[in-house]
Amino acid sequence: MKTIYVQKALHIIKYVGSTLSAKIIYNGINKDGFIAYADSDWAGDRITRRSTSGNVVMLAGGAVTWVSRKQKTVAQSSTEAEYISMSDTCRQLVWIQSLLGELNMPIKSMDLCGDNQGAIFSASNPVQETRTKNIDIRYHYIREIVNIGKVKLTYVSTDTQIADVLTKNLSFNKLKKFREMMGLYFDDTHLNLNRSSMSRMQPTTDELEKFINQLLLSIPDV
């Protein structure tokens, strides 16, 4: 059992080590305004059966805010989980609108993209349905925001759902694709990590400690 946890720790540290030089690049000539993406897995936590929400707000081709966190309640369907995620994202968008308004840069509406048509329909049509009757009242906040026009809901396919990377484990190709869509780029050529010890099936505690020390040495002073 300890070996499993050591392997997971090594995997996390390896990924963190590869992101030390990560940077977000914004395109100054990009005319796209604020675009938000919201997604969720369903019952991903095997113990509590709670889902994980993820959202990212884009501007000029780069991410400006992003969140990945476990939901506070157990969603009884994937539609409910996505609905909760979109509602939480609406709060973030309204906060951004309020901040920009105080800076004399008002924005009337923002696009919120989701890949669950059932959740989008429920948020756009305030009708009591079987799939939404068990949702906590506070999550119906999205209906009010959509109704007054502060947020415009848009459907996107799962292949272009950037927030998917914040909710679940993905293949490396998808991970690379979505992080590039977030404007996130890497240059890890300066790292000289011991990959052979990472690939062993049963790393020892000494190897873990050695790797951590090597990783810490590679972190530049701030």
Contacts in CASP RR format, 6 or more apart in sequence:
PFRMAT RR
TARGET T0000
AUTHOR 0000-0000-0000
METHOD contacts of the structure
MODEL  1
MKTIYVQKALHIIKYVGSTLSAKIIYNGINKDGFIAYADSDWAGDRITRR
STSGNVVMLAGGAVTWVSRKQKTVAQSSTEAEYISMSDTCRQLVWIQSLL
GELNMPIKSMDLCGDNQGAIFSASNPVQETRTKNIDIRYHYIREIVNIGK
VKLTYVSTDTQIADVLTKNLSFNKLKKFREMMGLYFDDTHLNLNRSSMSR
MQPTTDELEKFINQLLLSIPDV
3 202 0 8 1.000
3 203 0 8 1.000
6 203 0 8 1.000
6 204 0 8 1.000
6 205 0 8 1.000
6 208 0 8 1.000
7 201 0 8 1.000
7 203 0 8 1.000
9 208 0 8 1.000
10 198 0 8 1.000
10 203 0 8 1.000
10 208 0 8 1.000
10 211 0 8 1.000
13 211 0 8 1.000
13 212 0 8 1.000
13 215 0 8 1.000
14 193 0 8 1.000
14 198 0 8 1.000
16 215 0 8 1.000
17 188 0 8 1.000
17 191 0 8 1.000
17 193 0 8 1.000
17 215 0 8 1.000
17 218 0 8 1.000
18 186 0 8 1.000
18 188 0 8 1.000
18 191 0 8 1.000
18 193 0 8 1.000
19 186 0 8 1.000
19 188 0 8 1.000
20 188 0 8 1.000
20 191 0 8 1.000
20 218 0 8 1.000
20 219 0 8 1.000
20 220 0 8 1.000
21 186 0 8 1.000
21 187 0 8 1.000
21 188 0 8 1.000
21 190 0 8 1.000
21 191 0 8 1.000
22 184 0 8 1.000
22 185 0 8 1.000
22 186 0 8 1.000
23 184 0 8 1.000
23 185 0 8 1.000
23 186 0 8 1.000
23 187 0 8 1.000
24 62 0 8 1.000
24 63 0 8 1.000
24 182 0 8 1.000
24 183 0 8 1.000
24 184 0 8 1.000
24 185 0 8 1.000
25 62 0 8 1.000
25 183 0 8 1.000
25 185 0 8 1.000
26 59 0 8 1.000
26 60 0 8 1.000
26 61 0 8 1.000
26 62 0 8 1.000
26 183 0 8 1.000
27 60 0 8 1.000
27 61 0 8 1.000
27 62 0 8 1.000
28 60 0 8 1.000
30 60 0 8 1.000
30 61 0 8 1.000
32 58 0 8 1.000
32 59 0 8 1.000
32 60 0 8 1.000
32 61 0 8 1.000
33 58 0 8 1.000
33 59 0 8 1.000
33 60 0 8 1.000
34 57 0 8 1.000
34 58 0 8 1.000
34 59 0 8 1.000
34 64 0 8 1.000
34 93 0 8 1.000
34 96 0 8 1.000
34 107 0 8 1.000
34 110 0 8 1.000
34 111 0 8 1.000
35 57 0 8 1.000
35 58 0 8 1.000
35 59 0 8 1.000
35 110 0 8 1.000
35 111 0 8 1.000
35 113 0 8 1.000
36 55 0 8 1.000
36 56 0 8 1.000
36 57 0 8 1.000
36 58 0 8 1.000
36 89 0 8 1.000
36 92 0 8 1.000
36 93 0 8 1.000
36 110 0 8 1.000
36 111 0 8 1.000
36 112 0 8 1.000
36 113 0 8 1.000
37 55 0 8 1.000
37 56 0 8 1.000
37 57 0 8 1.000
37 58 0 8 1.000
37 112 0 8 1.000
37 113 0 8 1.000
37 114 0 8 1.000
37 156 0 8 1.000
37 161 0 8 1.000
37 162 0 8 1.000
37 163 0 8 1.000
38 53 0 8 1.000
38 54 0 8 1.000
38 55 0 8 1.000
38 82 0 8 1.000
38 85 0 8 1.000
38 86 0 8 1.000
38 88 0 8 1.000
38 89 0 8 1.000
38 112 0 8 1.000
38 113 0 8 1.000
38 114 0 8 1.000
38 163 0 8 1.000
39 53 0 8 1.000
39 54 0 8 1.000
39 55 0 8 1.000
39 82 0 8 1.000
39 85 0 8 1.000
39 114 0 8 1.000
39 115 0 8 1.000
39 161 0 8 1.000
39 163 0 8 1.000
39 164 0 8 1.000
39 166 0 8 1.000
39 167 0 8 1.000
40 51 0 8 1.000
40 52 0 8 1.000
40 53 0 8 1.000
40 54 0 8 1.000
40 71 0 8 1.000
40 75 0 8 1.000
40 78 0 8 1.000
40 81 0 8 1.000
40 82 0 8 1.000
40 84 0 8 1.000
40 85 0 8 1.000
40 167 0 8 1.000
41 51 0 8 1.000
41 52 0 8 1.000
41 81 0 8 1.000
41 167 0 8 1.000
41 168 0 8 1.000
42 51 0 8 1.000
42 75 0 8 1.000
42 77 0 8 1.000
42 78 0 8 1.000
42 81 0 8 1.000
43 49 0 8 1.000
43 50 0 8 1.000
43 51 0 8 1.000
43 74 0 8 1.000
43 75 0 8 1.000
43 81 0 8 1.000
44 50 0 8 1.000
44 51 0 8 1.000
44 52 0 8 1.000
44 168 0 8 1.000
45 51 0 8 1.000
45 52 0 8 1.000
45 70 0 8 1.000
48 70 0 8 1.000
48 74 0 8 1.000
49 74 0 8 1.000
50 70 0 8 1.000
50 71 0 8 1.000
50 72 0 8 1.000
50 73 0 8 1.000
50 74 0 8 1.000
50 75 0 8 1.000
51 70 0 8 1.000
51 71 0 8 1.000
51 74 0 8 1.000
51 75 0 8 1.000
51 81 0 8 1.000
51 84 0 8 1.000
51 85 0 8 1.000
52 68 0 8 1.000
52 69 0 8 1.000
52 70 0 8 1.000
52 71 0 8 1.000
52 166 0 8 1.000
52 167 0 8 1.000
52 168 0 8 1.000
53 67 0 8 1.000
53 68 0 8 1.000
53 69 0 8 1.000
53 70 0 8 1.000
53 71 0 8 1.000
53 81 0 8 1.000
53 84 0 8 1.000
53 85 0 8 1.000
53 88 0 8 1.000
53 167 0 8 1.000
54 66 0 8 1.000
54 67 0 8 1.000
54 68 0 8 1.000
54 69 0 8 1.000
54 85 0 8 1.000
54 89 0 8 1.000
54 163 0 8 1.000
54 166 0 8 1.000
54 167 0 8 1.000
55 66 0 8 1.000
55 67 0 8 1.000
55 85 0 8 1.000
55 88 0 8 1.000
55 89 0 8 1.000
55 92 0 8 1.000
55 163 0 8 1.000
55 166 0 8 1.000
56 63 0 8 1.000
56 65 0 8 1.000
56 66 0 8 1.000
56 67 0 8 1.000
56 162 0 8 1.000
56 163 0 8 1.000
56 166 0 8 1.000
56 182 0 8 1.000
57 63 0 8 1.000
57 64 0 8 1.000
57 65 0 8 1.000
57 66 0 8 1.000
57 92 0 8 1.000
57 93 0 8 1.000
57 96 0 8 1.000
58 64 0 8 1.000
58 162 0 8 1.000
58 182 0 8 1.000
61 183 0 8 1.000
62 182 0 8 1.000
62 183 0 8 1.000
62 184 0 8 1.000
63 182 0 8 1.000
63 183 0 8 1.000
63 184 0 8 1.000
65 92 0 8 1.000
65 96 0 8 1.000
66 166 0 8 1.000
66 182 0 8 1.000
67 88 0 8 1.000
67 92 0 8 1.000
67 166 0 8 1.000
68 166 0 8 1.000
68 167 0 8 1.000
71 81 0 8 1.000
71 84 0 8 1.000
71 85 0 8 1.000
73 84 0 8 1.000
73 136 0 8 1.000
75 81 0 8 1.000
75 84 0 8 1.000
76 134 0 8 1.000
77 131 0 8 1.000
78 116 0 8 1.000
79 116 0 8 1.000
79 118 0 8 1.000
79 119 0 8 1.000
79 122 0 8 1.000
79 131 0 8 1.000
79 132 0 8 1.000
80 119 0 8 1.000
80 131 0 8 1.000
80 132 0 8 1.000
80 134 0 8 1.000
80 135 0 8 1.000
82 114 0 8 1.000
82 115 0 8 1.000
82 116 0 8 1.000
82 118 0 8 1.000
82 119 0 8 1.000
83 116 0 8 1.000
83 119 0 8 1.000
83 122 0 8 1.000
83 123 0 8 1.000
83 132 0 8 1.000
83 135 0 8 1.000
83 139 0 8 1.000
83 142 0 8 1.000
84 135 0 8 1.000
84 139 0 8 1.000
85 163 0 8 1.000
86 112 0 8 1.000
86 114 0 8 1.000
86 119 0 8 1.000
86 120 0 8 1.000
86 123 0 8 1.000
86 142 0 8 1.000
86 153 0 8 1.000
87 123 0 8 1.000
87 138 0 8 1.000
87 139 0 8 1.000
87 140 0 8 1.000
87 141 0 8 1.000
87 142 0 8 1.000
88 139 0 8 1.000
89 112 0 8 1.000
90 112 0 8 1.000
90 141 0 8 1.000
90 142 0 8 1.000
90 145 0 8 1.000
90 146 0 8 1.000
90 150 0 8 1.000
90 151 0 8 1.000
91 141 0 8 1.000
93 110 0 8 1.000
93 112 0 8 1.000
93 145 0 8 1.000
93 150 0 8 1.000
93 151 0 8 1.000
94 145 0 8 1.000
94 150 0 8 1.000
94 151 0 8 1.000
96 107 0 8 1.000
96 110 0 8 1.000
97 106 0 8 1.000
97 107 0 8 1.000
97 110 0 8 1.000
97 150 0 8 1.000
100 106 0 8 1.000
100 107 0 8 1.000
101 107 0 8 1.000
108 149 0 8 1.000
108 150 0 8 1.000
109 149 0 8 1.000
109 150 0 8 1.000
109 151 0 8 1.000
109 152 0 8 1.000
110 150 0 8 1.000
110 151 0 8 1.000
110 152 0 8 1.000
111 151 0 8 1.000
111 152 0 8 1.000
111 154 0 8 1.000
112 151 0 8 1.000
112 152 0 8 1.000
112 153 0 8 1.000
112 154 0 8 1.000
113 153 0 8 1.000
113 154 0 8 1.000
113 155 0 8 1.000
113 156 0 8 1.000
113 161 0 8 1.000
114 120 0 8 1.000
114 153 0 8 1.000
114 154 0 8 1.000
114 155 0 8 1.000
114 156 0 8 1.000
114 161 0 8 1.000
114 163 0 8 1.000
115 155 0 8 1.000
115 156 0 8 1.000
115 157 0 8 1.000
115 158 0 8 1.000
115 161 0 8 1.000
115 164 0 8 1.000
117 155 0 8 1.000
118 131 0 8 1.000
120 153 0 8 1.000
120 155 0 8 1.000
122 129 0 8 1.000
122 131 0 8 1.000
122 132 0 8 1.000
123 142 0 8 1.000
123 143 0 8 1.000
123 146 0 8 1.000
123 153 0 8 1.000
124 143 0 8 1.000
124 146 0 8 1.000
124 153 0 8 1.000
126 140 0 8 1.000
126 143 0 8 1.000
126 147 0 8 1.000
142 151 0 8 1.000
145 151 0 8 1.000
146 152 0 8 1.000
146 153 0 8 1.000
158 164 0 8 1.000
160 181 0 8 1.000
162 178 0 8 1.000
162 181 0 8 1.000
162 182 0 8 1.000
164 170 0 8 1.000
164 174 0 8 1.000
164 178 0 8 1.000
165 174 0 8 1.000
165 175 0 8 1.000
165 178 0 8 1.000
165 179 0 8 1.000
165 182 0 8 1.000
170 178 0 8 1.000
190 218 0 8 1.000
191 218 0 8 1.000
192 218 0 8 1.000
193 211 0 8 1.000
193 214 0 8 1.000
193 215 0 8 1.000
193 218 0 8 1.000
194 210 0 8 1.000
194 211 0 8 1.000
194 214 0 8 1.000
197 203 0 8 1.000
197 207 0 8 1.000
197 210 0 8 1.000
197 211 0 8 1.000
198 211 0 8 1.000
200 207 0 8 1.000
END
